Amino acid sequence: MRLSKKVLCGFLCMTLVFLCTVSVWATSAEDWAERWDDAVSDYAVISMTPGADDSQMRFAWLEKIGQPAAFRCGIDEALSDADAVPVCSVLTVTGQKRCSVTVTGLRENTVYYYMYKRNGSWSGVYSFRTGGAELTALFVSDSQLGRSGDWRKKDVLLHDTTGWDTTLREAVRQYPDISLCLSAGDQAEIGASERQYRLLLAPDVLRGIPIATTIGNHEFYFPLLDLHFAQPNRFGGSVIHSLGDEPYYFVKQDVLFIVLDSNDPLAWDHEAVIEKAVRACPDARWRVVMMHHSLYSCENSEEKGPRLRTSLTPILQKYGINLVLSGHTHRFSRSKSIDGITYLEGGCCSGCNCRACPDVLPSYTDYAYPQKNPVYSVLHFGKDAITTESYAVENGESVRIDAGSVALRVREDPTPQMSVFTKTVQSVLSVFGRIVSMLFV
């Protein structure tokens, strides 16, 4: 049988696409294998996190005691115009020096270059671009490096970090205008593993895009998350204090992000964070909450979510939240609009332990991904709606699995507040909780 030229041409094109896809996946794995020794031993790898608002960017890295710390930033690639930015250095419980920097006075739609001194020498020059009028953000969850097997073995971490790096690169390839990464917890399998946090920060993508992290149930008991990420507006008034980090908030391009510690069962603590954030940024068009545990998961057997749902949902409605981002179950789902709020449950983004959603779904679920692949979502914050586009990574390539929209809601009371009695009790208990937590550091 003779094939027409069109059929033959189509076959050849499909073959080329397949070979290119395999090549990209293989190259990623080979790259990580070659970079392994450097990445796993890079104790001074730098993190970039969002500032309190669009005019700021924050950085953090660990350094050996006795080594000098310095940071430079400017708009000239050669850094000829760069000013030295003050570095705040503090000793840590891990026997290192934590260095942090806040760059201020940033302009929108501008490329900035930076470098920092590590182990006595200057790093290479990295760059980031500030955003414009509207925000495009990457949302991921449960990279959980080390989860795919015995976390002490190199091949397990190599597998998970290859998947993590591939997801980041695929997302940025699809959407070059991404200017923020949101990670809903369990970044590492072992919260006390310095190696896993070094590998988490190793991807080149993270030198140019700030990442906002959330405390997961694998991270609340040890301060490495806190040490590696200089998140803004940390809230120190919770009654229950995780050693991993504090809740915090920030504004980026007219979006207020409020990051909660869902390991904390006290509704008082969560409301205190949300109220402070809303009162500080009452005019933000969009309000987004991020936490680790999912309030409206597609998996009904998850117990913590429903318990939090009872206490936290009324608070989210009270303060006019538009979108809630979460993870924990390693399944991807998107809820229907529930009293004006959409709940996006991120799946596992690294491929360390992906799970398929069940066949029978709760009535509140609008979409659930039925397969076991790494998943990421891209969020577009417009004037009238938030659009969500979600992808599975199959053989190193993105395949769109879902799209949704969150409508702008009218807020009758933009700055509600807790009762005076609740605030007083919460404040007294917070002091006691802080004293108790200090005993474990």
DRENDO-1510 file (C-alpha; in Angstrom, 1 decimal, always signed):
<recs>
REC; n; res; u; v; w
REC; 1; MET; +0.0; +0.0; +0.0 .
REC; 2; ARG; +1.4; +3.4; -1.1 .
REC; 3; LEU; +1.2; +6.3; +1.4 .
REC; 4; SER; +0.2; +9.8; +0.2 .
REC; 5; LYS; +2.7; +12.6; +0.7 .
REC; 6; LYS; +0.4; +14.2; +3.3 .
REC; 7; VAL; +0.2; +11.0; +5.4 .
REC; 8; LEU; +3.9; +10.5; +5.1 .
REC; 9; CYS; +4.6; +14.1; +6.1 .
REC; 10; GLY; +2.3; +13.9; +9.1 .
REC; 11; PHE; +3.9; +10.6; +10.2 .
REC; 12; LEU; +7.4; +12.1; +10.0 .
REC; 13; CYS; +6.2; +15.2; +12.0 .
REC; 14; MET; +4.7; +13.1; +14.7 .
REC; 15; THR; +7.9; +11.1; +14.9 .
REC; 16; LEU; +10.0; +14.2; +15.2 .
REC; 17; VAL; +7.8; +15.6; +18.0 .
REC; 18; PHE; +8.1; +12.3; +19.9 .
REC; 19; LEU; +11.8; +12.2; +19.6 .
REC; 20; CYS; +12.1; +15.8; +20.7 .
REC; 21; THR; +9.9; +15.1; +23.8 .
REC; 22; VAL; +12.0; +12.1; +24.7 .
REC; 23; SER; +15.2; +14.2; +24.2 .
REC; 24; VAL; +14.0; +17.0; +26.5 .
REC; 25; TRP; +13.1; +14.5; +29.2 .
REC; 26; ALA; +16.4; +12.7; +28.9 .
REC; 27; THR; +18.4; +15.9; +28.8 .
REC; 28; SER; +16.7; +17.0; +32.1 .
REC; 29; ALA; +17.7; +13.8; +33.8 .
REC; 30; GLU; +21.2; +13.9; +32.4 .
REC; 31; ASP; +21.6; +17.5; +33.5 .
REC; 32; TRP; +20.6; +16.7; +37.0 .
REC; 33; ALA; +22.9; +13.7; +37.2 .
REC; 34; GLU; +25.8; +16.0; +36.1 .
REC; 35; ARG; +24.8; +18.8; +38.5 .
REC; 36; TRP; +24.1; +16.4; +41.4 .
REC; 37; ASP; +27.4; +16.8; +43.4 .
REC; 38; ASP; +27.3; +20.6; +43.1 .
REC; 39; ALA; +23.6; +20.9; +44.0 .
REC; 40; VAL; +23.6; +18.6; +47.0 .
REC; 41; SER; +26.7; +20.2; +48.5 .
REC; 42; ASP; +25.7; +23.8; +47.8 .
REC; 43; TYR; +25.0; +24.9; +51.4 .
REC; 44; ALA; +24.8; +28.6; +50.3 .
REC; 45; VAL; +22.2; +28.2; +47.6 .
REC; 46; ILE; +20.1; +31.4; +47.5 .
REC; 47; SER; +16.4; +31.7; +47.6 .
REC; 48; MET; +14.3; +34.6; +46.2 .
REC; 49; THR; +11.0; +35.4; +47.8 .
REC; 50; PRO; +8.4; +38.1; +47.2 .
REC; 51; GLY; +8.6; +41.3; +49.2 .
REC; 52; ALA; +5.8; +42.9; +51.1 .
REC; 53; ASP; +4.7; +44.6; +47.9 .
REC; 54; ASP; +5.7; +45.1; +44.3 .
REC; 55; SER; +8.5; +47.5; +45.2 .
REC; 56; GLN; +10.5; +44.8; +47.1 .
REC; 57; MET; +12.2; +41.5; +46.6 .
REC; 58; ARG; +13.7; +39.4; +49.3 .
REC; 59; PHE; +16.7; +36.9; +49.3 .
REC; 60; ALA; +18.1; +34.5; +51.9 .
REC; 61; TRP; +21.0; +32.0; +52.0 .
REC; 62; LEU; +23.1; +30.2; +54.7 .
REC; 63; GLU; +26.8; +30.9; +55.1 .
REC; 64; LYS; +29.5; +29.5; +57.3 .
REC; 65; ILE; +30.3; +31.4; +60.4 .
REC; 66; GLY; +33.2; +33.8; +59.8 .
REC; 67; GLN; +32.6; +34.2; +56.1 .
REC; 68; PRO; +31.8; +37.7; +54.8 .
REC; 69; ALA; +28.3; +38.3; +53.4 .
REC; 70; ALA; +27.5; +40.8; +50.7 .
REC; 71; PHE; +24.8; +41.4; +48.0 .
REC; 72; ARG; +24.6; +43.7; +45.0 .
REC; 73; CYS; +21.7; +44.5; +42.7 .
REC; 74; GLY; +21.2; +46.8; +39.7 .
REC; 75; ILE; +19.7; +47.2; +36.2 .
REC; 76; ASP; +23.0; +46.9; +34.4 .
REC; 77; GLU; +23.9; +43.3; +33.5 .
REC; 78; ALA; +27.5; +44.0; +34.4 .
REC; 79; LEU; +26.3; +45.5; +37.7 .
REC; 80; SER; +28.4; +48.6; +37.1 .
REC; 81; ASP; +25.5; +50.6; +38.6 .
REC; 82; ALA; +24.9; +48.2; +41.5 .
REC; 83; ASP; +24.7; +49.4; +45.0 .
REC; 84; ALA; +25.6; +47.2; +48.0 .
REC; 85; VAL; +22.4; +46.1; +49.7 .
REC; 86; PRO; +22.6; +45.7; +53.5 .
REC; 87; VAL; +22.8; +42.1; +54.6 .
REC; 88; CYS; +21.1; +41.0; +57.9 .
REC; 89; SER; +23.1; +38.0; +59.4 .
REC; 90; VAL; +22.0; +36.0; +62.4 .
REC; 91; LEU; +23.4; +32.8; +63.9 .
REC; 92; THR; +21.1; +29.7; +63.5 .
REC; 93; VAL; +20.4; +26.6; +65.6 .
REC; 94; THR; +22.0; +24.6; +62.8 .
REC; 95; GLY; +25.4; +26.2; +63.5 .
REC; 96; GLN; +25.4; +28.5; +60.4 .
REC; 97; LYS; +24.8; +32.1; +59.6 .
REC; 98; ARG; +21.5; +33.0; +58.0 .
REC; 99; CYS; +21.9; +35.9; +55.6 .
REC; 100; SER; +18.9; +37.8; +54.3 .
REC; 101; VAL; +18.4; +40.9; +52.1 .
REC; 102; THR; +15.5; +43.1; +51.1 .
REC; 103; VAL; +15.9; +45.0; +47.8 .
REC; 104; THR; +13.6; +48.0; +47.8 .
REC; 105; GLY; +12.6; +50.7; +45.3 .
REC; 106; LEU; +11.9; +48.3; +42.4 .
REC; 107; ARG; +10.1; +49.5; +39.3 .
REC; 108; GLU; +7.5; +47.5; +37.3 .
REC; 109; ASN; +8.4; +45.7; +34.1 .
REC; 110; THR; +12.1; +46.1; +34.7 .
REC; 111; VAL; +14.9; +43.5; +34.6 .
REC; 112; TYR; +17.2; +43.5; +37.6 .
REC; 113; TYR; +20.5; +41.7; +38.0 .
REC; 114; TYR; +22.1; +40.5; +41.3 .
REC; 115; MET; +24.9; +38.6; +42.8 .
REC; 116; TYR; +25.9; +37.6; +46.3 .
REC; 117; LYS; +29.1; +36.6; +48.1 .
REC; 118; ARG; +29.2; +33.0; +49.1 .
REC; 119; ASN; +32.0; +31.1; +50.8 .
REC; 120; GLY; +34.2; +34.1; +50.3 .
REC; 121; SER; +33.7; +34.5; +46.5 .
REC; 122; TRP; +31.1; +36.2; +44.4 .
REC; 123; SER; +28.4; +34.1; +42.7 .
REC; 124; GLY; +27.5; +34.4; +39.1 .
REC; 125; VAL; +25.1; +37.1; +38.0 .
REC; 126; TYR; +21.4; +36.2; +38.1 .
REC; 127; SER; +18.4; +38.2; +36.9 .
REC; 128; PHE; +14.7; +38.7; +37.6 .
REC; 129; ARG; +11.9; +40.8; +35.9 .
REC; 130; THR; +9.4; +42.7; +37.9 .
REC; 131; GLY; +5.7; +42.3; +36.9 .
REC; 132; GLY; +3.4; +44.7; +35.2 .
REC; 133; ALA; -0.3; +45.6; +35.7 .
REC; 134; GLU; -1.6; +42.0; +35.9 .
REC; 135; LEU; -0.1; +38.9; +37.6 .
REC; 136; THR; +0.6; +35.5; +36.2 .
REC; 137; ALA; +1.6; +33.0; +38.9 .
REC; 138; LEU; +2.6; +29.4; +39.0 .
REC; 139; PHE; +0.9; +27.2; +41.6 .
REC; 140; VAL; +2.4; +23.9; +42.7 .
REC; 141; SER; +2.2; +21.6; +45.7 .
REC; 142; ASP; +3.9; +18.7; +47.4 .
REC; 143; SER; +7.2; +18.6; +45.6 .
REC; 144; GLN; +8.2; +16.5; +48.7 .
REC; 145; LEU; +11.7; +15.6; +47.5 .
REC; 146; GLY; +12.6; +12.2; +48.8 .
REC; 147; ARG; +9.0; +10.8; +48.9 .
REC; 148; SER; +9.3; +8.3; +46.0 .
REC; 149; GLY; +11.3; +5.8; +48.0 .
REC; 150; ASP; +14.1; +5.7; +50.6 .
REC; 151; TRP; +14.8; +9.4; +51.0 .
REC; 152; ARG; +18.4; +8.6; +52.0 .
REC; 153; LYS; +19.2; +7.2; +48.5 .
REC; 154; LYS; +20.6; +9.2; +45.7 .
REC; 155; ASP; +18.5; +7.7; +43.0 .
REC; 156; VAL; +15.3; +8.6; +44.9 .
REC; 157; LEU; +16.3; +12.2; +45.3 .
REC; 158; LEU; +17.6; +12.3; +41.7 .
REC; 159; HIS; +14.2; +11.1; +40.5 .
REC; 160; ASP; +12.2; +13.6; +42.5 .
REC; 161; THR; +14.4; +16.6; +41.8 .
REC; 162; THR; +14.4; +15.8; +38.1 .
REC; 163; GLY; +10.6; +15.9; +38.2 .
REC; 164; TRP; +10.6; +19.1; +40.2 .
REC; 165; ASP; +13.0; +20.8; +37.8 .
REC; 166; THR; +11.1; +19.5; +34.7 .
REC; 167; THR; +7.8; +20.9; +36.0 .
REC; 168; LEU; +9.3; +24.3; +36.7 .
REC; 169; ARG; +10.9; +24.5; +33.3 .
REC; 170; GLU; +7.8; +23.3; +31.5 .
REC; 171; ALA; +5.6; +25.9; +33.2 .
REC; 172; VAL; +8.0; +28.8; +32.3 .
REC; 173; ARG; +8.3; +27.5; +28.8 .
REC; 174; GLN; +4.6; +27.6; +28.4 .
REC; 175; TYR; +4.1; +30.9; +30.2 .
REC; 176; PRO; +7.3; +33.1; +30.1 .
REC; 177; ASP; +5.4; +35.9; +31.9 .
REC; 178; ILE; +5.2; +33.9; +35.2 .
REC; 179; SER; +6.5; +36.2; +37.9 .
REC; 180; LEU; +5.7; +34.3; +41.1 .
REC; 181; CYS; +5.7; +30.7; +42.2 .
REC; 182; LEU; +3.3; +29.6; +45.0 .
REC; 183; SER; +4.0; +26.3; +46.7 .
REC; 184; ALA; +1.4; +24.8; +49.0 .
REC; 185; GLY; +3.6; +22.9; +51.5 .
REC; 186; ASP; +5.6; +19.7; +51.9 .
REC; 187; GLN; +8.4; +21.0; +49.8 .
REC; 188; ALA; +10.6; +18.3; +51.4 .
REC; 189; GLU; +9.9; +14.8; +52.7 .
REC; 190; ILE; +12.1; +15.4; +55.8 .
REC; 191; GLY; +11.8; +18.8; +57.3 .
REC; 192; ALA; +15.2; +18.4; +59.0 .
REC; 193; SER; +17.0; +17.5; +55.8 .
REC; 194; GLU; +19.4; +20.2; +54.7 .
REC; 195; ARG; +20.1; +18.1; +51.6 .
REC; 196; GLN; +16.5; +18.2; +50.5 .
REC; 197; TYR; +16.2; +21.9; +50.8 .
REC; 198; ARG; +19.4; +22.5; +48.9 .
REC; 199; LEU; +18.0; +20.4; +46.0 .
REC; 200; LEU; +14.6; +22.1; +46.3 .
REC; 201; LEU; +16.4; +25.5; +45.6 .
REC; 202; ALA; +18.8; +24.1; +43.0 .
REC; 203; PRO; +16.7; +24.6; +39.8 .
REC; 204; ASP; +17.9; +27.6; +37.7 .
REC; 205; VAL; +14.3; +28.8; +37.3 .
REC; 206; LEU; +14.2; +29.8; +41.0 .
REC; 207; ARG; +17.1; +32.3; +40.5 .
REC; 208; GLY; +14.7; +34.4; +38.5 .
REC; 209; ILE; +11.2; +33.8; +40.0 .
REC; 210; PRO; +10.4; +34.4; +43.7 .
REC; 211; ILE; +8.8; +31.5; +45.5 .
REC; 212; ALA; +6.2; +31.7; +48.4 .
REC; 213; THR; +6.2; +28.5; +50.4 .
REC; 214; THR; +3.7; +27.1; +52.9 .
REC; 215; ILE; +4.3; +25.0; +56.0 .
REC; 216; GLY; +3.4; +21.4; +55.3 .
REC; 217; ASN; +2.9; +18.5; +57.8 .
REC; 218; HIS; +6.4; +17.3; +56.9 .
REC; 219; GLU; +8.0; +20.6; +57.8 .
REC; 220; PHE; +6.4; +22.2; +60.9 .
REC; 221; TYR; +8.8; +20.6; +63.5 .
REC; 222; PHE; +12.2; +22.0; +62.3 .
REC; 223; PRO; +13.2; +25.5; +61.4 .
REC; 224; LEU; +14.9; +24.9; +58.0 .
REC; 225; LEU; +11.9; +26.3; +56.0 .
REC; 226; ASP; +12.2; +29.5; +58.1 .
REC; 227; LEU; +16.0; +29.7; +57.6 .
REC; 228; HIS; +16.0; +29.2; +53.8 .
REC; 229; PHE; +13.1; +31.5; +52.9 .
REC; 230; ALA; +12.9; +35.2; +53.9 .
REC; 231; GLN; +9.1; +35.6; +53.6 .
REC; 232; PRO; +7.7; +39.0; +54.3 .
REC; 233; ASN; +5.2; +40.2; +57.0 .
REC; 234; ARG; +5.6; +37.1; +59.1 .
REC; 235; PHE; +2.9; +36.9; +61.8 .
REC; 236; GLY; +4.3; +36.2; +65.2 .
REC; 237; GLY; +1.0; +36.4; +67.1 .
REC; 238; SER; -0.2; +32.8; +66.8 .
REC; 239; VAL; -1.1; +30.8; +69.9 .
REC; 240; ILE; +0.4; +27.7; +68.3 .
REC; 241; HIS; +3.8; +28.3; +66.8 .
REC; 242; SER; +5.3; +25.9; +64.3 .
REC; 243; LEU; +9.1; +25.7; +64.4 .
REC; 244; GLY; +9.1; +25.5; +60.6 .
REC; 245; ASP; +7.9; +29.0; +59.8 .
REC; 246; GLU; +5.2; +31.6; +60.6 .
REC; 247; PRO; +2.1; +32.5; +58.6 .
REC; 248; TYR; +2.7; +35.7; +56.5 .
REC; 249; TYR; +1.1; +37.8; +53.8 .
REC; 250; PHE; +2.2; +40.0; +50.9 .
REC; 251; VAL; +0.7; +42.0; +48.0 .
REC; 252; LYS; +1.7; +41.5; +44.4 .
REC; 253; GLN; +0.1; +43.3; +41.5 .
REC; 254; ASP; -3.2; +44.0; +43.2 .
REC; 255; VAL; -3.4; +40.5; +44.7 .
REC; 256; LEU; -3.3; +40.0; +48.5 .
REC; 257; PHE; -1.8; +36.6; +49.4 .
REC; 258; ILE; -2.3; +35.2; +52.9 .
REC; 259; VAL; -0.3; +32.1; +53.8 .
REC; 260; LEU; -1.6; +30.1; +56.7 .
REC; 261; ASP; -0.2; +27.2; +58.8 .
REC; 262; SER; -2.9; +24.6; +58.5 .
REC; 263; ASN; -1.1; +22.4; +61.0 .
REC; 264; ASP; -2.5; +24.8; +63.6 .
REC; 265; PRO; -6.0; +23.7; +64.5 .
REC; 266; LEU; -7.0; +27.0; +66.1 .
REC; 267; ALA; -9.4; +29.2; +64.1 .
REC; 268; TRP; -8.4; +32.2; +66.3 .
REC; 269; ASP; -4.9; +32.0; +64.9 .
REC; 270; HIS; -6.0; +31.9; +61.3 .
REC; 271; GLU; -8.5; +34.7; +61.7 .
REC; 272; ALA; -5.9; +36.9; +63.4 .
REC; 273; VAL; -3.5; +36.5; +60.4 .
REC; 274; ILE; -6.3; +37.1; +57.8 .
REC; 275; GLU; -7.6; +40.1; +59.7 .
REC; 276; LYS; -4.2; +41.7; +59.9 .
REC; 277; ALA; -3.5; +41.1; +56.2 .
REC; 278; VAL; -6.9; +42.5; +55.1 .
REC; 279; ARG; -6.6; +45.6; +57.4 .
REC; 280; ALA; -3.1; +46.3; +56.1 .
REC; 281; CYS; -4.1; +45.9; +52.4 .
REC; 282; PRO; -7.8; +46.7; +52.2 .
REC; 283; ASP; -7.8; +47.8; +48.6 .
REC; 284; ALA; -6.3; +44.7; +47.0 .
REC; 285; ARG; -8.7; +43.6; +44.2 .
REC; 286; TRP; -8.1; +39.9; +44.9 .
REC; 287; ARG; -7.7; +38.0; +48.1 .
REC; 288; VAL; -6.0; +34.5; +48.0 .
REC; 289; VAL; -5.4; +32.2; +50.9 .
REC; 290; MET; -2.8; +29.4; +50.7 .
REC; 291; MET; -2.4; +26.6; +53.1 .
REC; 292; HIS; -1.2; +23.0; +53.0 .
REC; 293; HIS; -4.3; +20.9; +54.0 .
REC; 294; SER; -7.3; +21.0; +51.6 .
REC; 295; LEU; -10.6; +22.1; +53.0 .
REC; 296; TYR; -12.6; +20.7; +50.1 .
REC; 297; SER; -10.5; +17.7; +48.9 .
REC; 298; CYS; -11.7; +15.3; +46.2 .
REC; 299; GLU; -10.6; +12.6; +48.7 .
REC; 300; ASN; -13.3; +12.2; +51.4 .
REC; 301; SER; -11.1; +9.9; +53.6 .
REC; 302; GLU; -8.8; +12.9; +54.4 .
REC; 303; GLU; -9.8; +13.8; +58.0 .
REC; 304; LYS; -8.0; +17.1; +58.8 .
REC; 305; GLY; -9.6; +19.0; +55.9 .
REC; 306; PRO; -13.2; +18.5; +57.0 .
REC; 307; ARG; -12.3; +19.5; +60.6 .
REC; 308; LEU; -10.6; +22.7; +59.4 .
REC; 309; ARG; -13.5; +23.3; +57.0 .
REC; 310; THR; -16.0; +23.6; +59.8 .
REC; 311; SER; -14.0; +26.3; +61.6 .
REC; 312; LEU; -12.2; +28.1; +58.8 .
REC; 313; THR; -14.8; +28.4; +56.0 .
REC; 314; PRO; -16.9; +31.0; +57.8 .
REC; 315; ILE; -13.8; +33.1; +58.3 .
REC; 316; LEU; -12.8; +32.9; +54.7 .
REC; 317; GLN; -16.3; +34.0; +53.7 .
REC; 318; LYS; -16.3; +36.8; +56.3 .
REC; 319; TYR; -13.1; +38.3; +54.9 .
REC; 320; GLY; -14.1; +38.1; +51.3 .
REC; 321; ILE; -11.5; +35.5; +50.1 .
REC; 322; ASN; -11.7; +34.7; +46.4 .
REC; 323; LEU; -9.5; +31.7; +46.0 .
REC; 324; VAL; -8.0; +29.1; +48.3 .
REC; 325; LEU; -4.9; +27.1; +47.2 .
REC; 326; SER; -3.9; +23.9; +49.0 .
REC; 327; GLY; -2.4; +20.4; +48.6 .
REC; 328; HIS; -1.5; +17.5; +50.9 .
REC; 329; THR; -3.4; +14.7; +49.3 .
REC; 330; HIS; -1.2; +14.5; +46.1 .
REC; 331; ARG; -4.4; +14.7; +44.1 .
REC; 332; PHE; -5.5; +17.5; +41.8 .
REC; 333; SER; -9.1; +18.9; +41.9 .
REC; 334; ARG; -11.0; +22.2; +41.6 .
REC; 335; SER; -14.2; +22.9; +43.5 .
REC; 336; LYS; -17.3; +24.6; +42.3 .
REC; 337; SER; -17.8; +28.1; +43.6 .
REC; 338; ILE; -18.8; +27.8; +47.3 .
REC; 339; ASP; -20.2; +31.0; +48.5 .
REC; 340; GLY; -18.0; +32.9; +46.0 .
REC; 341; ILE; -14.8; +31.0; +46.9 .
REC; 342; THR; -13.1; +28.5; +44.6 .
REC; 343; TYR; -10.8; +25.8; +46.2 .
REC; 344; LEU; -7.9; +24.6; +44.1 .
REC; 345; GLU; -6.3; +21.4; +45.4 .
REC; 346; GLY; -2.8; +21.0; +43.8 .
REC; 347; GLY; -1.5; +17.5; +43.0 .
REC; 348; CYS; +2.1; +16.4; +43.4 .
REC; 349; CYS; +4.3; +18.6; +41.2 .
REC; 350; SER; +7.5; +16.5; +41.2 .
REC; 351; GLY; +6.2; +13.0; +40.5 .
REC; 352; CYS; +7.4; +11.8; +43.9 .
REC; 353; ASN; +4.0; +10.3; +44.8 .
REC; 354; CYS; +1.2; +11.2; +42.4 .
REC; 355; ARG; -2.3; +9.9; +43.2 .
REC; 356; ALA; -5.4; +9.7; +41.0 .
REC; 357; CYS; -8.7; +11.2; +42.2 .
REC; 358; PRO; -11.4; +8.7; +43.1 .
REC; 359; ASP; -14.1; +7.7; +40.6 .
REC; 360; VAL; -16.9; +8.9; +42.9 .
REC; 361; LEU; -16.4; +12.6; +43.7 .
REC; 362; PRO; -18.0; +14.9; +46.4 .
REC; 363; SER; -20.8; +17.1; +45.2 .
REC; 364; TYR; -18.7; +20.2; +45.6 .
REC; 365; THR; -16.0; +19.1; +43.1 .
REC; 366; ASP; -16.2; +20.6; +39.7 .
REC; 367; TYR; -13.1; +18.7; +38.2 .
REC; 368; ALA; -10.7; +16.0; +39.4 .
REC; 369; TYR; -7.7; +14.6; +37.6 .
REC; 370; PRO; -8.1; +10.8; +37.2 .
REC; 371; GLN; -4.5; +9.9; +36.5 .
REC; 372; LYS; -1.1; +9.8; +38.3 .
REC; 373; ASN; +1.1; +12.4; +36.8 .
REC; 374; PRO; +2.9; +15.6; +38.1 .
REC; 375; VAL; +0.5; +18.6; +37.9 .
REC; 376; TYR; +0.9; +22.3; +38.0 .
REC; 377; SER; -1.5; +25.3; +37.6 .
REC; 378; VAL; -1.0; +28.8; +36.1 .
REC; 379; LEU; -3.1; +31.5; +37.6 .
REC; 380; HIS; -4.0; +34.7; +35.7 .
REC; 381; PHE; -5.3; +37.6; +37.8 .
REC; 382; GLY; -7.3; +39.9; +35.6 .
REC; 383; LYS; -9.5; +42.9; +36.4 .
REC; 384; ASP; -12.8; +40.9; +36.5 .
REC; 385; ALA; -11.8; +37.3; +36.9 .
REC; 386; ILE; -9.0; +34.9; +37.9 .
REC; 387; THR; -8.5; +32.2; +35.3 .
REC; 388; THR; -6.8; +28.9; +36.2 .
REC; 389; GLU; -5.2; +26.6; +33.7 .
REC; 390; SER; -3.9; +23.3; +34.9 .
REC; 391; TYR; -1.5; +20.9; +33.3 .
REC; 392; ALA; -0.2; +17.4; +33.8 .
REC; 393; VAL; +3.4; +16.7; +32.9 .
REC; 394; GLU; +3.6; +13.5; +30.8 .
REC; 395; ASN; +7.0; +12.4; +29.6 .
REC; 396; GLY; +8.4; +15.8; +30.1 .
REC; 397; GLU; +5.6; +17.6; +28.2 .
REC; 398; SER; +2.7; +19.7; +29.4 .
REC; 399; VAL; -0.9; +18.4; +28.7 .
REC; 400; ARG; -3.7; +20.7; +29.7 .
REC; 401; ILE; -6.2; +18.9; +31.9 .
REC; 402; ASP; -8.5; +21.7; +33.3 .
REC; 403; ALA; -9.4; +25.4; +33.1 .
REC; 404; GLY; -11.6; +27.4; +35.5 .
REC; 405; SER; -12.6; +30.9; +36.4 .
REC; 406; VAL; -13.1; +32.8; +39.6 .
REC; 407; ALA; -15.4; +35.9; +39.4 .
REC; 408; LEU; -14.8; +39.1; +41.2 .
REC; 409; ARG; -17.1; +39.4; +44.2 .
REC; 410; VAL; -18.6; +42.5; +45.8 .
REC; 411; ARG; -17.4; +42.9; +49.4 .
REC; 412; GLU; -20.0; +44.7; +51.6 .
REC; 413; ASP; -17.5; +45.1; +54.5 .
REC; 414; PRO; -13.9; +45.2; +53.1 .
REC; 415; THR; -12.2; +45.3; +56.5 .
REC; 416; PRO; -14.1; +43.1; +59.0 .
REC; 417; GLN; -12.5; +42.4; +62.3 .
REC; 418; MET; -12.3; +40.0; +65.3 .
REC; 419; SER; -14.2; +40.8; +68.5 .
REC; 420; VAL; -12.2; +42.6; +71.2 .
REC; 421; PHE; -12.7; +39.7; +73.6 .
REC; 422; THR; -11.3; +37.2; +71.0 .
REC; 423; LYS; -8.4; +39.4; +70.3 .
REC; 424; THR; -7.5; +39.8; +74.0 .
REC; 425; VAL; -7.6; +36.1; +74.7 .
REC; 426; GLN; -5.7; +35.3; +71.5 .
REC; 427; SER; -3.0; +37.7; +72.4 .
REC; 428; VAL; -2.5; +36.4; +75.9 .
REC; 429; LEU; -2.4; +32.8; +74.7 .
REC; 430; SER; +0.0; +33.8; +71.9 .
REC; 431; VAL; +2.6; +35.1; +74.4 .
REC; 432; PHE; +2.4; +31.8; +76.3 .
REC; 433; GLY; +2.7; +29.8; +73.1 .
REC; 434; ARG; +5.8; +31.8; +72.0 .
REC; 435; ILE; +7.5; +31.0; +75.4 .
REC; 436; VAL; +6.7; +27.3; +75.0 .
REC; 437; SER; +7.9; +27.1; +71.4 .
REC; 438; MET; +11.2; +28.8; +72.4 .
REC; 439; LEU; +12.0; +25.8; +74.7 .
REC; 440; PHE; +12.1; +23.5; +71.7 .
REC; 441; VAL; +14.5; +25.6; +69.5 .
</recs>
